[in-house]
Amino acid sequence: MDYVYGPGRNHLFVPGPVNIPEPVIRAMNRNNEDYRSPAVPALTKTLLEDVKKIFKTTTATPFLIPTTGTGAWESALTNTLSPGDRIVSFLIGQFSLLWIDQQQRLGFNVDVVESEWGQGANLDILASKLAADTAHTIKAVCIVHNETATGVTNNLAKVRRILDDYSHPALFLVDGVSSICALDFRPKALEATKTAKSVRVFFDWNDYLKFYKLGTYWPYTPSIQLLYGLRTALDLIFEEGLDNVIARHSRLGKATRLAVEAWGLKNCTQKEEWFSDTVTAVVVPPYIDSSEIVRRGWKRYNLSLGLGLNKVAGKVFRIGHLGNLNEHRNYSSQETIVSSVAESDFDLYMYFQLQLLGCLAGVEMILKDVGYPVKLGSGVAAACAYLQNNTPLIPSRI
Ligand SMILES: Cc1ncc(COP(=O)(O)O)c(C=O)c1O
């Protein structure tokens, strides 16, 4: 079995699932417990309060439902809308495409606004649709904040502004799966659940609300391990500081883009205003199949990169730079390791903890493998030059 994983660590640079901090892994490594005991509701109460801070709200009501991103989509749609409702939805890549497919299968009347893959949502069309909709037939505007397939980040504040400019009451539903920012669940969404006629059972927020009132919180058996994992994840985020987390991702994004530029390759994202700080989709020359780059990374360097999906399959590979990732080394794992290795091995372990730069070095070797004339070290040097000038001290160690 060990052989399957190879020596050392897997360098996970897909844009999800992402690297999990060691303390979170350890927090989840525990037995189940009786969720009707006082301990689990007490824990849940802190989680619901603290999750709000991540979403930068003090008033909204969050729901913790064990599911995947696809389940979160369904939960948001069915709790707020009724079959036949008109919604405006932006198609800019594979994940917005999948969400639109779900919206259509749930019976909504989806007004699709399509852009070329690599571009952001066309907000001029949104403005014209809202302007024409004086009867307020549009019940929701759905947008993927960060299109993980192309590395495009949409401007949520601008969408909000456009809705406000037209005083349009449509709900603003945001997919925040690969964005580090918040889903803006305003009280309006909860209000809408009173009239929404979509069939929903497992995801029905009303069931949760009933148990919130009782103070027991769970209509169904919660995943105990996920609750403890979330508690630790929130603690780590607060320790680093949410704004510092955002700034760190900004540096990771910028460093990656500088490396791509130094390699002489193009970013799939066509304009700077849409550049994503969590994922970069890199366009390869037509004589290279980007899937081969991903295969090679896995087979030769134990490096996991993201494939190009659907329309951009074979044309792009993706570097995910989000989650438990830093510019230089993974401090939390390092601390654990240091206590168990001899001092002389310390530098070696430090080397193995290189994260983004390790990935960029790996990509360079792969590019050479597949016949792209890259200058080894060029991207790493560009990223290093930027990071060396811009990386602050670790906030908790100042
Ligand atoms: C932006 C975005 N939305 C939704 C999803 C779907 O999430 P899941 O596959 O966990 O259902 C993904 C998955 O990568 C995603 O990147």
The ligand as an ORCA input file, in Angstrom:
! r2SCAN-3c Opt
* xyz 0 1
  C     -17.158     26.590     -7.869
  C     -17.666     25.196     -7.616
  N     -18.960     25.017     -7.370
  C     -19.463     23.777     -7.129
  C     -18.675     22.657     -7.155
  C     -19.283     21.321     -6.932
  O     -18.842     20.807     -5.729
  P     -18.937     19.246     -5.388
  O     -18.175     18.527     -6.447
  O     -18.293     19.183     -4.042
  O     -20.379     18.871     -5.365
  C     -17.309     22.791     -7.406
  C     -16.418     21.636     -7.419
  O     -15.250     21.706     -7.702
  C     -16.792     24.089     -7.652
  O     -15.495     24.280     -7.910
*
